[in-house]
Amino acid sequence: MNDVIIAILRSGTPLVYVTLAGVIAQRAGVWNLGLEGLMIIGACATILGIMLTQSYAAAIVIAIAMCVIASVLSWFVIEKLKANPIIAGLGLTGLGIGGTALAVESIFGSQATVTAPFGAPKLGAAFGAYGVLSIFVAAMPFVVFALWLLLKRSRFGLQLSASGEHPFAARGVGIQPVRMRLIALSIGGILCAIGGAELATGSLQFFAQGMTAGRGFMAFAAVIFGAAHPIGATAAALFFAIAGALGIRAQLMFGDKVPHDLLQALPYLATVFGVWLSGKLGGAKTAGSFGELKDQ
């Protein structure tokens, strides 16, 4: 049983962090389709940072800086250059995937897997069987709760929601929606950097091309499935992680009795089911988008 829970936490934690980035962006009125790109930038920057600095703290700072810069770039392209937000988000994903491949090839001369000498700090023997988990796993519930407090119980959260749902009314009371969206995307960049770092160094110690494997899009689906609520979206992300863990467990139990590709597809099938169910139940409200606010 412990093995299953550990597998769920390992696969679900990076997904939760990136999902929270999508939640705060959606609250500001941005459907962030660049989560996949930000996540892979965070994973690559963490591994390269470890190799270049031999310090995990410095590597995390580098990853956060890169993801925040990419988020600000996305905001600039959409807000200042008036690009379509959906296309801009997909462009950010393409930039992340292609940019990390170029960075690895430029530094190491090939696109082979890059292995770091060490990974994220672990909880340690004091936590028993769960000591193999990283500190990011332990911090995840507190981050979810903190974001819930920020969005639901703070003045900033009310201003952010007003900027996304009623931007013109928000402007009438002195709130600057453009500034709030920049802050939201920057915070999202930090969360995506942590999610990418956990993916690459939580239970692994390497970066490989395409290692995010669509997790950013799964996180986006979790935002929709969870109605853009921090706790609801987190539950949706963990639901997808459970589907993935069950798929791995089924491979071990049934071997060749069930098609391997079908078991690998379980988390993605769960994602499609979640989006379909969200549509039936109403899903997340469509907040104001950059495309609707070009005159601000």
Sine and cosine of phi, psi and omega as CSV:
sin_phi,cos_phi,sin_psi,cos_psi,sin_omega,cos_omega
0.00,0.00,-0.67,0.75,0.03,-1.00
-0.87,0.50,-0.60,0.80,0.00,-1.00
-0.89,0.46,-0.63,0.78,0.00,-1.00
-0.92,0.39,-0.71,0.71,0.00,-1.00
-0.89,0.45,-0.66,0.75,0.02,-1.00
-0.89,0.45,-0.66,0.75,0.01,-1.00
-0.90,0.44,-0.64,0.77,0.02,-1.00
-0.91,0.42,-0.70,0.72,-0.01,-1.00
-0.92,0.40,-0.61,0.79,0.00,-1.00
-0.92,0.40,-0.69,0.73,-0.02,-1.00
-0.99,0.15,-0.45,0.89,-0.08,-1.00
-1.00,0.07,-0.48,0.87,-0.08,-1.00
-0.89,0.46,-0.76,0.64,0.04,-1.00
-0.87,0.49,-0.59,0.81,0.01,-1.00
-0.91,0.41,-0.62,0.79,0.00,-1.00
-0.91,0.42,-0.71,0.71,-0.01,-1.00
-0.87,0.49,-0.69,0.72,-0.02,-1.00
-0.94,0.34,-0.57,0.82,0.07,-1.00
-0.88,0.47,-0.68,0.73,0.03,-1.00
-0.88,0.48,-0.57,0.82,0.08,-1.00
-0.89,0.46,-0.65,0.76,0.04,-1.00
-0.93,0.37,-0.57,0.82,0.01,-1.00
-0.90,0.44,-0.76,0.65,-0.06,-1.00
-0.92,0.38,-0.53,0.85,0.06,-1.00
-0.93,0.38,-0.67,0.74,0.00,-1.00
-0.91,0.42,-0.58,0.81,0.04,-1.00
-0.88,0.47,-0.50,0.86,0.02,-1.00
-1.00,0.05,-0.01,1.00,0.03,-1.00
0.99,-0.12,0.33,0.94,-0.04,-1.00
-0.86,-0.51,0.87,-0.50,0.16,-0.99
-1.00,0.09,0.98,-0.20,-0.17,-0.99
-1.00,0.06,0.99,-0.13,0.05,-1.00
-1.00,0.01,0.14,0.99,0.04,-1.00
-1.00,-0.09,0.19,0.98,-0.05,-1.00
-0.87,0.49,-0.62,0.78,0.01,-1.00
-0.88,0.47,-0.71,0.70,0.00,-1.00
-0.91,0.43,-0.67,0.74,0.02,-1.00
-0.90,0.43,-0.61,0.79,-0.01,-1.00
-0.91,0.41,-0.68,0.73,-0.03,-1.00
-0.95,0.30,-0.51,0.86,0.11,-0.99
-0.89,0.45,-0.69,0.72,0.03,-1.00
-0.88,0.47,-0.66,0.75,0.00,-1.00
-0.91,0.42,-0.73,0.69,-0.03,-1.00
-0.92,0.40,-0.71,0.71,-0.04,-1.00
-0.90,0.45,-0.58,0.82,0.02,-1.00
-0.91,0.42,-0.74,0.67,-0.01,-1.00
-0.90,0.43,-0.73,0.69,0.02,-1.00
-0.90,0.43,-0.60,0.80,0.03,-1.00
-0.90,0.44,-0.64,0.77,0.04,-1.00
-0.89,0.46,-0.69,0.73,-0.05,-1.00
-0.94,0.35,-0.56,0.83,-0.06,-1.00
-0.99,0.11,-0.54,0.84,-0.09,-1.00
-0.94,-0.34,-0.31,0.95,-0.07,-1.00
0.86,0.50,0.43,0.90,0.01,-1.00
-0.70,-0.71,0.80,-0.59,-0.01,-1.00
-0.95,0.33,-0.62,0.78,0.02,-1.00
-0.88,0.48,-0.69,0.72,0.03,-1.00
-0.90,0.43,-0.61,0.79,0.01,-1.00
-0.90,0.44,-0.65,0.76,0.03,-1.00
-0.91,0.42,-0.65,0.76,0.03,-1.00
-0.88,0.48,-0.68,0.74,0.03,-1.00
-0.89,0.46,-0.70,0.71,-0.01,-1.00
-0.89,0.46,-0.69,0.72,0.02,-1.00
-0.89,0.46,-0.69,0.72,0.00,-1.00
-0.87,0.49,-0.69,0.72,-0.03,-1.00
-0.91,0.41,-0.67,0.74,-0.03,-1.00
-0.94,0.33,-0.60,0.80,0.05,-1.00
-0.92,0.39,-0.67,0.75,0.04,-1.00
-0.87,0.49,-0.69,0.72,0.02,-1.00
-0.90,0.44,-0.61,0.79,0.02,-1.00
-0.92,0.39,-0.67,0.74,0.03,-1.00
-0.91,0.42,-0.62,0.79,0.06,-1.00
-0.88,0.48,-0.68,0.74,0.04,-1.00
-0.88,0.47,-0.70,0.71,0.04,-1.00
-0.86,0.51,-0.68,0.73,-0.02,-1.00
-0.90,0.44,-0.70,0.72,-0.02,-1.00
-0.89,0.45,-0.65,0.76,-0.05,-1.00
-0.98,0.19,-0.72,0.69,-0.11,-0.99
-0.98,0.17,-0.73,0.69,-0.09,-1.00
-1.00,0.04,-0.61,0.80,-0.02,-1.00
-1.00,-0.08,-0.04,1.00,0.09,-1.00
0.87,0.49,0.59,0.81,0.04,-1.00
-0.97,0.24,0.40,-0.92,0.08,-1.00
-0.90,0.43,0.80,-0.60,-0.09,-1.00
-0.89,0.45,-0.56,0.83,0.01,-1.00
-0.92,0.39,-0.74,0.67,0.01,-1.00
-0.91,0.42,-0.63,0.78,0.01,-1.00
-0.89,0.45,-0.64,0.77,0.03,-1.00
-0.90,0.43,-0.69,0.72,0.05,-1.00
-0.91,0.41,-0.58,0.82,0.07,-1.00
-0.89,0.45,-0.62,0.78,0.05,-1.00
-0.90,0.44,-0.62,0.79,0.06,-1.00
-0.89,0.45,-0.71,0.71,0.05,-1.00
-0.88,0.47,-0.63,0.78,0.04,-1.00
-0.90,0.44,-0.66,0.75,0.00,-1.00
-0.90,0.43,-0.73,0.69,-0.03,-1.00
-0.92,0.39,-0.74,0.67,-0.01,-1.00
-0.95,0.31,-0.61,0.79,-0.03,-1.00
-0.91,0.41,-0.65,0.76,0.02,-1.00
-0.93,0.38,-0.61,0.79,0.05,-1.00
-0.89,0.46,-0.67,0.74,0.02,-1.00
-0.91,0.41,-0.65,0.76,-0.01,-1.00
-0.89,0.45,-0.71,0.71,0.00,-1.00
-0.90,0.44,-0.69,0.72,-0.01,-1.00
-0.92,0.40,-0.61,0.80,0.00,-1.00
-0.92,0.39,-0.60,0.80,-0.06,-1.00
-0.99,0.13,-0.68,0.73,-0.13,-0.99
-0.95,-0.31,-0.10,1.00,0.05,-1.00
0.99,0.15,0.05,1.00,0.05,-1.00
-0.37,-0.93,0.15,-0.99,0.03,-1.00
-0.98,-0.22,0.47,0.88,0.01,-1.00
-0.94,0.33,0.27,-0.96,0.04,-1.00
-0.88,0.48,0.71,-0.71,0.00,-1.00
-0.97,-0.25,0.85,-0.52,-0.05,-1.00
-0.96,-0.26,0.75,-0.66,0.02,-1.00
-1.00,-0.04,0.44,-0.90,-0.02,-1.00
-0.94,0.33,-0.35,0.94,0.02,-1.00
-0.41,-0.91,0.26,-0.96,-0.04,-1.00
-0.90,-0.43,-0.39,-0.92,-0.02,-1.00
-0.94,0.35,0.53,-0.85,0.07,-1.00
-0.85,0.52,0.66,-0.75,-0.03,-1.00
-0.99,-0.15,0.28,-0.96,-0.02,-1.00
-0.92,0.38,-0.56,0.83,0.09,-1.00
0.99,-0.15,0.08,-1.00,-0.11,-0.99
-0.90,0.44,-0.39,0.92,-0.02,-1.00
-0.88,0.47,-0.36,0.93,-0.02,-1.00
-0.99,-0.17,0.22,0.98,0.07,-1.00
0.90,0.43,-0.74,-0.67,-0.03,-1.00
-0.89,0.45,-0.41,0.91,-0.04,-1.00
-1.00,0.05,0.06,1.00,0.02,-1.00
-0.92,0.39,-0.29,0.96,0.00,-1.00
-0.97,0.23,-0.20,0.98,0.00,-1.00
-0.98,0.21,0.42,-0.91,-0.04,-1.00
-0.99,0.10,0.19,-0.98,0.01,-1.00
-0.91,0.42,-0.43,0.90,0.01,-1.00
-0.93,0.38,-0.51,0.86,0.05,-1.00
-0.92,0.39,-0.70,0.71,0.02,-1.00
-0.91,0.42,-0.56,0.83,-0.04,-1.00
-0.98,0.20,-0.34,0.94,-0.13,-0.99
-0.83,0.56,-0.74,0.67,0.02,-1.00
-0.87,0.49,-0.59,0.80,0.00,-1.00
-0.94,0.35,-0.58,0.81,0.04,-1.00
-0.92,0.39,-0.66,0.75,0.04,-1.00
-0.87,0.49,-0.72,0.69,0.00,-1.00
-0.90,0.43,-0.66,0.75,0.00,-1.00
-0.90,0.44,-0.64,0.77,0.01,-1.00
-0.94,0.35,-0.58,0.81,0.07,-1.00
-0.88,0.47,-0.71,0.70,0.05,-1.00
-0.87,0.49,-0.69,0.73,-0.04,-1.00
-0.89,0.46,-0.68,0.73,-0.09,-1.00
-0.99,0.12,-0.52,0.86,-0.13,-0.99
-0.96,-0.28,-0.35,0.94,-0.12,-0.99
-0.77,-0.64,0.37,0.93,0.00,-1.00
-0.72,-0.69,0.37,-0.93,0.04,-1.00
-0.89,0.45,-0.63,0.78,0.02,-1.00
-0.86,0.51,-0.69,0.72,0.01,-1.00
-0.88,0.48,-0.65,0.76,0.04,-1.00
-0.91,0.42,-0.65,0.76,0.03,-1.00
-0.91,0.41,-0.62,0.79,0.01,-1.00
-0.91,0.42,-0.72,0.70,0.02,-1.00
-0.90,0.44,-0.64,0.77,0.04,-1.00
-0.89,0.45,-0.61,0.79,0.01,-1.00
-0.91,0.42,-0.55,0.84,0.00,-1.00
-0.99,0.11,-0.64,0.77,-0.11,-0.99
-1.00,-0.03,-0.61,0.79,-0.04,-1.00
-0.69,-0.73,0.93,0.37,-0.11,-0.99
-0.88,0.48,-0.60,0.80,-0.03,-1.00
-0.94,0.34,-0.63,0.77,0.08,-1.00
-0.91,0.41,-0.61,0.79,0.02,-1.00
-0.89,0.46,-0.66,0.75,0.04,-1.00
-0.89,0.46,-0.53,0.85,-0.02,-1.00
-0.92,0.39,-0.37,0.93,0.01,-1.00
-0.95,-0.32,0.28,0.96,0.12,-0.99
1.00,-0.06,0.09,1.00,0.04,-1.00
-1.00,0.08,0.63,-0.78,0.01,-1.00
-0.97,-0.25,0.99,-0.12,-0.04,-1.00
-0.83,0.56,-0.61,0.79,-0.01,-1.00
-0.88,0.48,-0.69,0.72,0.02,-1.00
-0.92,0.39,-0.65,0.76,0.00,-1.00
-0.90,0.43,-0.61,0.79,0.03,-1.00
-0.93,0.38,-0.60,0.80,0.05,-1.00
-0.89,0.45,-0.69,0.73,0.02,-1.00
-0.90,0.44,-0.69,0.72,-0.02,-1.00
-0.88,0.47,-0.70,0.71,0.00,-1.00
-0.92,0.39,-0.57,0.82,0.03,-1.00
-0.92,0.39,-0.69,0.73,0.08,-1.00
-0.88,0.47,-0.65,0.76,0.06,-1.00
-0.87,0.49,-0.60,0.80,0.05,-1.00
-0.88,0.47,-0.64,0.77,0.05,-1.00
-0.89,0.46,-0.71,0.70,-0.01,-1.00
-0.91,0.42,-0.63,0.78,0.03,-1.00
-0.92,0.40,-0.59,0.81,0.05,-1.00
-0.88,0.47,-0.68,0.74,0.02,-1.00
-0.92,0.40,-0.66,0.75,0.04,-1.00
-0.87,0.49,-0.70,0.72,0.04,-1.00
-0.91,0.43,-0.63,0.78,0.03,-1.00
-0.90,0.44,-0.66,0.75,0.02,-1.00
-0.90,0.43,-0.63,0.77,0.00,-1.00
-0.89,0.46,-0.69,0.72,-0.10,-0.99
-0.99,0.10,-0.44,0.90,-0.13,-0.99
-0.79,-0.62,-0.06,1.00,-0.02,-1.00
-0.92,0.38,-0.82,0.58,0.05,-1.00
-0.88,-0.47,-0.15,0.99,0.01,-1.00
-0.91,-0.43,0.00,-1.00,0.09,-1.00
-0.57,-0.82,0.64,0.77,-0.04,-1.00
-0.48,-0.88,0.26,-0.96,0.13,-0.99
-0.84,-0.54,0.75,-0.66,0.04,-1.00
-0.76,-0.65,0.50,-0.87,0.00,-1.00
-0.87,0.50,0.73,-0.68,0.04,-1.00
0.95,0.30,0.32,0.95,-0.09,-1.00
-0.93,0.36,-0.33,0.94,0.06,-1.00
-0.94,0.34,-0.48,0.88,0.15,-0.99
0.77,0.64,0.67,0.74,0.05,-1.00
0.99,0.14,0.16,0.99,-0.02,-1.00
-0.90,0.44,-0.53,0.85,0.05,-1.00
-0.89,0.45,-0.61,0.79,0.04,-1.00
-0.96,0.27,-0.53,0.85,0.11,-0.99
-0.90,0.43,-0.63,0.77,0.04,-1.00
-0.90,0.44,-0.65,0.76,0.04,-1.00
-0.88,0.47,-0.65,0.76,0.06,-1.00
-0.90,0.43,-0.58,0.81,0.03,-1.00
-0.91,0.42,-0.57,0.82,0.07,-1.00
-0.88,0.48,-0.70,0.72,0.01,-1.00
-0.93,0.38,-0.74,0.68,-0.03,-1.00
-0.88,0.47,-0.60,0.80,-0.03,-1.00
-1.00,0.00,0.20,0.98,0.04,-1.00
0.83,0.55,0.55,0.84,0.04,-1.00
0.84,0.54,0.46,0.89,0.09,-1.00
-0.98,-0.18,0.72,-0.70,-0.06,-1.00
-0.81,0.59,-0.70,0.71,-0.04,-1.00
-0.97,0.23,-0.67,0.74,0.03,-1.00
-0.89,0.45,-0.68,0.73,0.01,-1.00
-0.92,0.38,-0.59,0.81,0.06,-1.00
-0.90,0.44,-0.68,0.73,0.04,-1.00
-0.88,0.48,-0.65,0.76,0.02,-1.00
-0.90,0.44,-0.68,0.73,0.02,-1.00
-0.88,0.47,-0.67,0.74,0.03,-1.00
-0.93,0.38,-0.53,0.85,0.08,-1.00
-0.88,0.48,-0.69,0.72,0.05,-1.00
-0.90,0.43,-0.61,0.79,0.02,-1.00
-0.91,0.40,-0.63,0.78,0.04,-1.00
-0.89,0.46,-0.66,0.75,0.04,-1.00
-0.87,0.50,-0.66,0.75,0.03,-1.00
-0.92,0.40,-0.67,0.74,0.00,-1.00
-0.91,0.42,-0.62,0.78,0.05,-1.00
-0.91,0.41,-0.57,0.82,0.05,-1.00
-0.89,0.45,-0.68,0.73,0.04,-1.00
-0.90,0.43,-0.68,0.73,0.00,-1.00
-0.89,0.45,-0.63,0.78,0.00,-1.00
-0.91,0.42,-0.58,0.81,0.04,-1.00
-0.88,0.47,-0.64,0.77,-0.01,-1.00
-0.94,0.33,-0.57,0.82,-0.09,-1.00
-0.99,0.12,-0.66,0.75,-0.14,-0.99
-0.98,-0.21,-0.26,0.96,0.06,-1.00
0.85,0.53,-0.85,-0.53,-0.06,-1.00
-1.00,0.07,0.05,1.00,-0.04,-1.00
-0.95,0.30,-0.46,0.89,0.02,-1.00
-0.87,-0.49,0.69,-0.73,-0.01,-1.00
-0.80,0.60,0.76,-0.65,-0.03,-1.00
-0.86,0.51,-0.67,0.74,-0.03,-1.00
-0.90,0.44,-0.57,0.82,0.01,-1.00
-0.91,0.41,-0.67,0.74,0.00,-1.00
-0.92,0.39,-0.62,0.79,0.04,-1.00
-0.92,0.39,-0.45,0.89,-0.04,-1.00
-0.99,0.12,-0.10,1.00,-0.08,-1.00
-0.82,0.57,-0.74,0.67,0.00,-1.00
-0.89,0.45,-0.53,0.85,0.00,-1.00
-0.97,0.24,-0.58,0.81,0.11,-0.99
-0.90,0.43,-0.62,0.78,0.05,-1.00
-0.90,0.44,-0.58,0.82,0.03,-1.00
-0.90,0.43,-0.72,0.70,0.02,-1.00
-0.88,0.47,-0.68,0.73,0.03,-1.00
-0.88,0.47,-0.65,0.76,0.00,-1.00
-0.89,0.45,-0.68,0.74,0.03,-1.00
-0.91,0.42,-0.66,0.75,0.02,-1.00
-0.89,0.45,-0.71,0.70,-0.01,-1.00
-0.90,0.43,-0.62,0.78,0.03,-1.00
-0.88,0.48,-0.64,0.76,0.04,-1.00
-0.89,0.45,-0.61,0.79,0.01,-1.00
-0.94,0.35,-0.57,0.82,-0.05,-1.00
-1.00,-0.01,-0.12,0.99,0.02,-1.00
0.90,-0.44,-0.56,0.83,0.07,-1.00
0.89,0.46,-0.25,-0.97,0.00,-1.00
-0.97,0.26,0.60,-0.80,0.06,-1.00
-0.93,0.37,0.60,-0.80,0.03,-1.00
-0.99,0.16,0.95,-0.32,0.00,-1.00
-0.99,0.12,0.18,-0.98,0.04,-1.00
-0.87,0.50,0.60,-0.80,-0.02,-1.00
-0.89,-0.45,0.19,-0.98,0.01,-1.00
-0.86,0.51,-0.59,0.81,-0.04,-1.00
-0.89,0.47,-0.43,0.90,-0.02,-1.00
-1.00,0.00,-0.09,1.00,-0.14,-0.99
-0.85,-0.53,0.52,0.86,-0.08,-1.00
-0.92,0.40,-0.38,0.93,-0.04,-1.00
-1.00,0.00,0.08,1.00,-0.02,-1.00
-0.99,0.12,0.00,0.00,0.00,0.00
